[in-house]
Amino acid sequence: ALTGSFSDNEVTFDTDLPGFDDQDYKGQRYGIAVRQVLFNWSVLSARAAERELVAQRESELLDVMSLLLLDVAERYFEILLAESELRSIQAEKDSILEQLESNEALFERKMVRVTDVLETQARADSVRADEIQAQNAVDLARERLFELTGVPVGPLSRLRPDFEPPELEYSIEHWSDLAMIHSPFLQARREAVLSAQERVEEQKGGHYPTLNLVFSDQTSDTGFDNQQQPERDTRYIALDVNIPLYSGGSTSANVREAWAGYYIAREEEEQARREVLRRTRESFLNARSSRKRVDAAALSVESASKSLDAMNKSFTYGTVTSADVLESLAAQTRARRDYSDALFRFIVNWLGLKREAGFLETDDLLEVNSWLVSDAP
């Protein structure tokens, strides 16, 4: 520490005593003092604890930023999923309306029963209600993204028609090992333990002596009671040693408190380790399951489309009823909806796995962005 001082004095002395003269003079005193810590275990440990605390806050920031990236992606794909379901329902509605128009024409020629017309009409009304609900789901999903970004949500890019989800690489143990090393959430807890350990050392320093280097330089032309005297320059250098003797037990109490904080930090680290391990394994299993579900759902869409084509042909020959066609059409809509859900869930689970492993960055979102294509011409 560096300190400085300066004083400017003026002394006026009037007297009527014989043998003494009146005095009127000015004086100045100025100087600097330097104190440098050579050894202070508490100060050194406190500095180390603060370094670990800064590192802990940086790791927590990285964890929050990765969570934000994942949350933005999840809410974005919620919108795309809701829009996909809306388009599927609208396509089903258009097909039902065409079926209704065809049934009404056939009924006028006495080629179908009135129940076929009524069933088709009922299904059309039901799909209209589904469309209203699906549109509301889209609006709610957009509001959720707006809540997070604070920016009005305009038209969004969709997944490319030729998009093929990547295969999930490595094993569950590999991803778990990566998370144990790179997870910022777990790293923050480790740094909290190191900081708590340094806090113990800081409190222990209350039992140790301290050593300071002291240097002072002062120039003055005034003495005691600001009396005038010849100007003098005083310098000294010294070693200041402070040896603690007894402070009523407060130092030992502070050490015990610091140890308690250290044990708490250790338990929180272990809890974080188990939590990260669980979340990583769950993310891997969810990503693997959703990837397999994508393939299964794609086959289901293909089968449902073939079944619908067969039902339409059979209806023209009179071998199936309108209800059979409507059920086949609803099955196709469900299959398309399941495929879109599996596709978007895989992307979100894939990003979640990378976050838990400590590798989710803006470059990953840029890669996902390359899977999208704008609807604009």
For each residue, the residues with C-beta under 8 A, 3 or more apart:
1: 34 35 36
2: 32 33 34
3: 32 33 34 35
4: 30 31 32 33
5: 29 30 31 32 33
6: 28 29 30
7: 28 29 30
8: 26 27 28
9: 26 27 28 29 222 226
10: 25 26 27
11: 23 24 25 26 27 226 227 228
12: 23 24
13: 22 23 24
14: 22
15: 20 21 22
16:
17: 20
18:
19:
20: 15 17
21: 15
22: 13 14 15
23: 11 12 13 228
24: 11 12 13
25: 10 11 228
26: 8 9 10 11
27: 8 9 10 11 220 221 222 226 228
28: 6 7 8 9 219 220 221 222
29: 5 6 7 9 218 219 220 221 222
30: 4 5 6 7 218 219 220
31: 4 5 216 217 218 219 220 234
32: 2 3 4 5 216 217 218
33: 2 3 4 5 214 215 216 217
34: 1 2 3 213 214 215 216
35: 1 3 212 213 214 240
36: 1 212 213
37: 40 43 210 211 212
38: 211 212 213 239
39: 209 210 211
40: 37 43 44 205 210 211 212
41: 44 45 201 202 204 205 208 210
42: 45 46 202 203 205 206 208 210
43: 37 40 46 47 205
44: 40 41 47 48 205
45: 41 42 48 49 198 199 201 202 204 205
46: 42 43 49 50 198 199 202
47: 43 44 50 51
48: 44 45 51 52 198 201
49: 45 46 52 53 195 196 198 199 202
50: 46 47 53 54 195
51: 47 48 54 55
52: 48 49 55 56 191 192 194 195 198
53: 49 50 56 57 191 195
54: 50 51 57 58
55: 51 52 58 59 191
56: 52 53 59 60 188 191 192 195
57: 53 54 60 61 188
58: 54 55 61 62
59: 55 56 62 63 184 185 187 188 191
60: 56 57 63 64 184 185 188
61: 57 58 64 65
62: 58 59 65 66 184
63: 59 60 66 67 183 184 185 188
64: 60 61 67 68
65: 61 62 68 69
66: 62 63 69 70 184 355 358 360 361
67: 63 64 70 71 355
68: 64 65 71 72
69: 65 66 72 73 351 355 360 361 362 364 365
70: 66 67 73 74 348 351 352 355 360
71: 67 68 74 75 148
72: 68 69 75 76 145 148 149 365
73: 69 70 76 77 347 348 351 365 368
74: 70 71 77 78 348 351
75: 71 72 78 79 141 144 145 148
76: 72 73 79 80 145 156
77: 73 74 80 81 344 347 348
78: 74 75 81 82 141 144 145 344
79: 75 76 82 83 138 141 142 145 153 156
80: 76 77 83 84 156 158 159 340 344
81: 77 78 84 85 141 340 341 344
82: 78 79 85 86 134 137 138 140 141
83: 79 80 86 87 138 156 158
84: 80 81 87 88 336 337 340 344
85: 81 82 88 89 134 137 337 340
86: 82 83 89 90 131 134 135 137 138
87: 83 84 90 91
88: 84 85 91 92 333 336 337 340
89: 85 86 92 93 127 130 131 134 333
90: 86 87 93 94 131
91: 87 88 94 95 333
92: 88 89 95 96 127 329 330 332 333
93: 89 90 96 97 124 127 128 131
94: 90 91 97 98
95: 91 92 98 99 329
96: 92 93 99 100 120 123 124 127 326 329
97: 93 94 100 101 124
98: 94 95 101 102
99: 95 96 102 103 120 322 325 326 329
100: 96 97 103 104 117 120 121 124
101: 97 98 104 105
102: 98 99 105 106
103: 99 100 106 107 112 116 117 120 322
104: 100 101 107 108 117
105: 101 102 108 109
106: 102 103 109 111 112 116
107: 103 104 110 111 112 113 114 116 117
108: 104 105
109: 105 106
110: 107
111: 106 107
112: 103 106 107 116 117 322
113: 107 116 117
114: 107 117 118
115: 118 119 322
116: 103 106 107 112 113 119 120 321 322 323
117: 100 103 104 107 112 113 114 120 121 322
118: 114 115 121 122
119: 115 116 122 123 321 322 323 326
120: 96 99 100 103 116 117 123 124 322 326
121: 100 117 118 124 125
122: 118 119 125 126
123: 96 119 120 126 127 326 330
124: 93 96 97 100 120 121 127 128
125: 121 122 128 129
126: 122 123 129 130
127: 89 92 93 96 123 124 130 131
128: 93 124 125 131 132
129: 125 126 132 133
130: 89 126 127 133 134
131: 86 89 90 93 127 128 134 135
132: 128 129 135 136
133: 129 130 136 137
134: 82 85 86 89 130 131 137 138
135: 86 131 132 138 139
136: 132 133 139 140
137: 82 85 86 133 134 140 141
138: 79 82 83 86 134 135 141 142
139: 135 136 142 143
140: 82 136 137 143 144
141: 75 78 79 81 82 137 138 144 145
142: 79 138 139 145 146 153
143: 139 140 146 147
144: 75 78 140 141 147 148
145: 72 75 76 78 79 141 142 148 149 153
146: 142 143 149 150 151 152 153
147: 143 144 150
148: 71 72 75 144 145
149: 72 145 146 153
150: 146 147
151: 146
152: 146
153: 79 142 145 146 149 156
154:
155: 374 375 376
156: 76 79 80 83 153
157: 369 372 373 374 375
158: 80 83 372 373 375
159: 80 163 343 371 372 373
160: 163 371 372 373
161: 373
162:
163: 159 160 343 371
164:
165: 291 294 343 346 347 350
166: 169 350
167: 291
168: 284 287 288 291 350
169: 166
170: 174 175
171: 174 175
172: 175 176 281 284 285
173: 176 177
174: 170 171 177 178
175: 170 171 172 178 179 280 281 283 284 353 356 357
176: 172 173 179 180 277 280 281 284
177: 173 174 180 181
178: 174 175 181 182 357 358 359
179: 175 176 182 183 186 276 277 280 356 357 358
180: 176 177 183 186 273 276 277
181: 177 178 358
182: 178 179 187 357 358 359
183: 63 179 180 186 187 276 280 356 357 358
184: 59 60 62 63 66 187 188 358
185: 59 60 63 188 189 272 275 276
186: 179 180 183 189 190 269 272 273 276
187: 59 182 183 184 190 191 358
188: 56 57 59 60 63 184 185 191 192 272
189: 185 186 192 193 265 268 269 272 273
190: 186 187 193 194 269
191: 52 53 55 56 59 187 188 194 195
192: 52 56 188 189 195 196 265 268 269
193: 189 190 196 197 262 265 266 269
194: 52 190 191 197 198
195: 49 50 52 53 56 191 192 198 199 265
196: 49 192 193 199 200 258 261 262 264 265 266
197: 193 194 200 201 262
198: 45 46 48 49 52 194 195 201 202
199: 45 46 49 195 196 202 203 258 261 262
200: 196 197 203 204 255 258 259 261 262
201: 41 45 48 197 198 204 205
202: 41 42 45 46 49 198 199 205 258
203: 42 199 200 206 251 254 255 257 258
204: 41 45 200 201 207 208 255
205: 40 41 42 43 44 45 201 202 208
206: 42 203 244 247 250 251 254 255
207: 204 244 251
208: 41 42 204 205 244
209: 39 241 242 243 244
210: 37 39 40 41 42 240 241 242
211: 37 38 39 40 239 240 241
212: 35 36 37 38 40 239 240 241 242
213: 34 35 36 38 237 238 239 240
214: 33 34 35 236 237 238 239 240
215: 33 34 235 236 237 238
216: 31 32 33 34 234 235 236 237
217: 31 32 33 233 234 235
218: 29 30 31 32 233 234 235
219: 28 29 30 31 231 232 233 234
220: 27 28 29 30 31 223 231 232 234
221: 27 28 29 228 229 230 231 232
222: 9 27 28 29 226 227 228 229
223: 220 226 227 228 229
224: 227
225:
226: 9 11 27 222 223
227: 11 222 223 224
228: 11 23 25 27 221 222 223
229: 221 222 223 232
230: 221
231: 219 220 221
232: 219 220 221 229
233: 217 218 219
234: 31 216 217 218 219 220
235: 215 216 217 218
236: 214 215 216
237: 213 214 215 216
238: 213 214 215
239: 38 211 212 213 214
240: 35 210 211 212 213 214
241: 209 210 211 212
242: 209 210 212
243: 209
244: 206 207 208 209 247 251
245:
246:
247: 206 244 250 251
248:
249: 252 253
250: 206 247 253 254
251: 203 206 207 244 247 254 255
252: 249 255 256
253: 249 250 256 257
254: 203 206 250 251 257 258
255: 200 203 204 206 251 252 258 259
256: 252 253 259 260
257: 203 253 254 260 261
258: 196 199 200 202 203 254 255 261 262
259: 200 255 256 262 263
260: 256 257 263 264
261: 196 199 200 257 258 264 265
262: 193 196 197 199 200 258 259 265 266
263: 259 260 266 267
264: 196 260 261 267 268
265: 189 192 193 195 196 261 262 268 269
266: 193 196 262 263 269 270
267: 263 264 270 271
268: 189 192 264 265 271 272
269: 186 189 190 192 193 265 266 272 273
270: 266 267 273 274
271: 267 268 274 275
272: 185 186 188 189 268 269 275 276
273: 180 186 189 269 270 276 277
274: 270 271 277 278
275: 185 271 272 278 279
276: 179 180 183 185 186 272 273 279 280 356
277: 176 179 180 273 274 280 281
278: 274 275 281 282
279: 275 276 282 283 356
280: 175 176 179 183 276 277 283 284 353 356 357
281: 172 175 176 277 278 284 285
282: 278 279 285 286
283: 175 279 280 286 287 349 352 353 355 356
284: 168 172 175 176 280 281 287 288 353
285: 172 281 282 288 289
286: 282 283 289 290 345 349 352 353
287: 168 283 284 290 291 346 349 350 352 353
288: 168 284 285 291 292
289: 285 286 292 293
290: 286 287 293 294 342 345 346 349
291: 165 167 168 287 288 294 295 346
292: 288 289 295 296
293: 289 290 296 297 338 342 345 346
294: 165 290 291 297 298 339 342 343 346
295: 291 292 298 299
296: 292 293 299 300 342
297: 293 294 300 301 335 338 339 341 342 343
298: 294 295 301 302 339
299: 295 296 302 303
300: 296 297 303 304 335 338 339
301: 297 298 304 305 332 335 336 339
302: 298 299 305 306
303: 299 300 306 307 335
304: 300 301 307 308 328 331 332 334 335 336
305: 301 302 308 309 332
306: 302 303 309 310
307: 303 304 310 311 328 331 332
308: 304 305 311 312 325 328 329 331 332
309: 305 306 312 313
310: 306 307 313 314
311: 307 308 314 315 320 324 325 328 329
312: 308 309 315 316 325
313: 309 310 316 317
314: 310 311 317 319 320 324
315: 311 312 318 319 320 321 322 324 325
316: 312 313
317: 313 314
318: 315
319: 314 315
320: 311 314 315 324 325
321: 116 119 315 324 325
322: 99 103 112 115 116 117 119 120 315 325 326
323: 116 119 326 327
324: 311 314 315 320 321 327 328
325: 99 308 311 312 315 320 321 322 328 329
326: 96 99 119 120 123 322 323 329 330
327: 323 324 330 331
328: 304 307 308 311 324 325 331 332
329: 92 95 96 99 308 311 325 326 332 333
330: 92 123 326 327 333 334
331: 304 307 308 327 328 334 335
332: 92 301 304 305 307 308 328 329 335 336
333: 88 89 91 92 329 330 336 337
334: 304 330 331 337 338
335: 297 300 301 303 304 331 332 338 339
336: 84 88 301 304 332 333 339 340
337: 84 85 88 333 334 340 341
338: 293 297 300 334 335 341 342
339: 294 297 298 300 301 335 336 342 343
340: 80 81 84 85 88 336 337 343 344
341: 81 297 337 338 344 345
342: 290 293 294 296 297 338 339 345 346
343: 159 163 165 294 297 339 340 346 347
344: 77 78 80 81 84 340 341 347 348
345: 286 290 293 341 342 348 349
346: 165 287 290 291 293 294 342 343 349 350
347: 73 77 165 343 344 350 351 368 371
348: 70 73 74 77 344 345 351 352
349: 283 286 287 290 345 346 352 353
350: 165 166 168 287 346 347 353 354
351: 69 70 73 74 347 348 354 355 360 364 368
352: 70 283 286 287 348 349 355 356
353: 175 280 283 284 286 287 349 350 356 357
354: 350 351 357 359 360 364
355: 66 67 69 70 283 351 352 358 359 360
356: 175 179 183 276 279 280 283 352 353
357: 175 178 179 182 183 280 353 354
358: 66 178 179 181 182 183 184 187 355
359: 178 182 354 355 364
360: 66 69 70 351 354 355 364
361: 66 69 364
362: 69 365 366
363: 366 367
364: 69 351 354 359 360 361 367 368
365: 69 72 73 362 368 369
366: 362 363 369 370
367: 363 364 370 371
368: 73 347 351 364 365 371 372
369: 157 365 366 372
370: 366 367
371: 159 160 163 347 367 368
372: 157 158 159 160 368 369
373: 157 158 159 160 161
374: 155 157
375: 155 157 158
376: 155
377:
